[in-house]
Amino acid sequence: MQILIRRIINLPVRTRSGQVLGRVVDSIIDTETGRIAFLLVRSRGLIQGLMGDALKIAWSQIISIDDKDVVVTDLVVREEAASLALSTPSTAVNQKTFAE
């Protein structure tokens, strides 16, 4: 199946379990393959508070796309949260403390 990127822009994005993540705002193309590598999703509410303005969702994490929404794996939220946790200074200090 082929679809124009303009038909994906502004579609709502949700996880398989139904959690709404936001709306597609852009895409990132891999210049070596010419394929879409990531969708950028503008998040809202609690998700935005935890992870900033945009989620970068790998194409491999997309389960389905239709004219109503984009469905992604539940792991998207867990991976973004883990990435955020590892990048915070307090976590780095805690990890250092445990290592000593």
N, C-alpha and C positions, 0 to 999 in steps of 0.2 A: 504494500500500500504506500502511496505517496500522498503528501499533504503539503500545502503551502504554509510557510512559517507564519504568515499573517493570519492564518486561521487558528493558529495555536496561541498567538499573543492575546492576552487578557482572559484566556480560559482559566477557570478555577483549578487548583491542584489540591488533591487530597490523597491521603494514604489509603492503603487497602482496607484498613480498619475504620476509615471514615473521618479521620482528623483532617480538617481543612488547614492547608498550609499557606495559602495565598493565591496569587494569580501570576501567570507567566508574563514576564516583562521583556525578556530578550533571550538570545541563545548565543552560545559560543561554538564556533566552528573550528575543528581541527584542520589546520591548513595542509597537513601532510596527507590526510585521507579525504578531505573535502566533505566530511560528514559532521553532523551536529554532535558535539561532545557533551555539552551541558545545556540545561535550561536554567535560566535565572528566574527565580520566583520571588516576588515582593510579598513579604510575610506581614501578618497582622496580629494584633492582640498579644497573648502570652508568648507565642512563637517569636514575634518580633522582639519582644522584651528580652528573651533568652538568646536570640541568635542574630540580632541586628536587622538591617533592612532587607537583605536579600539572601535567599538560599541558593546554592549552586548544586543542582541536581544532575548527577551523571546520567547519560542516556541509558546506561545499563540498569539503572534503578527504576526506569519507567516500565510499568506493567501494561498500560493501555492509554491510547489517546483517541477520543472521538469528538463529535461536535459539541458535547456538553462539558467534558472535563478531562483532566489528565490524572491518571491514577499511578501512584508510585509505591514502592515498597515501604513497609513500616520502618525499615532500617534507616531511612533518610533522616528522620528526626533523631534517632539514637546516635547516628554518626556525627551529625552537626553538633549535638549536645556534648558528645565526647571530645570533639575538636575544640569546642569552646572551653571546656573544663581544662584541657591540657594547655591552653594558651593563657590562662589567667595566672598572674604572679603568685597569688596565694597558694594555688595548687602546686606550682613549681617549688615553692618553699617547703610545702608539706612533703612532696616527693623527695626532696633533698634530705629532710629530717629523717624520713623512713630509711633512706639509703645509708645514713651514717650509723 
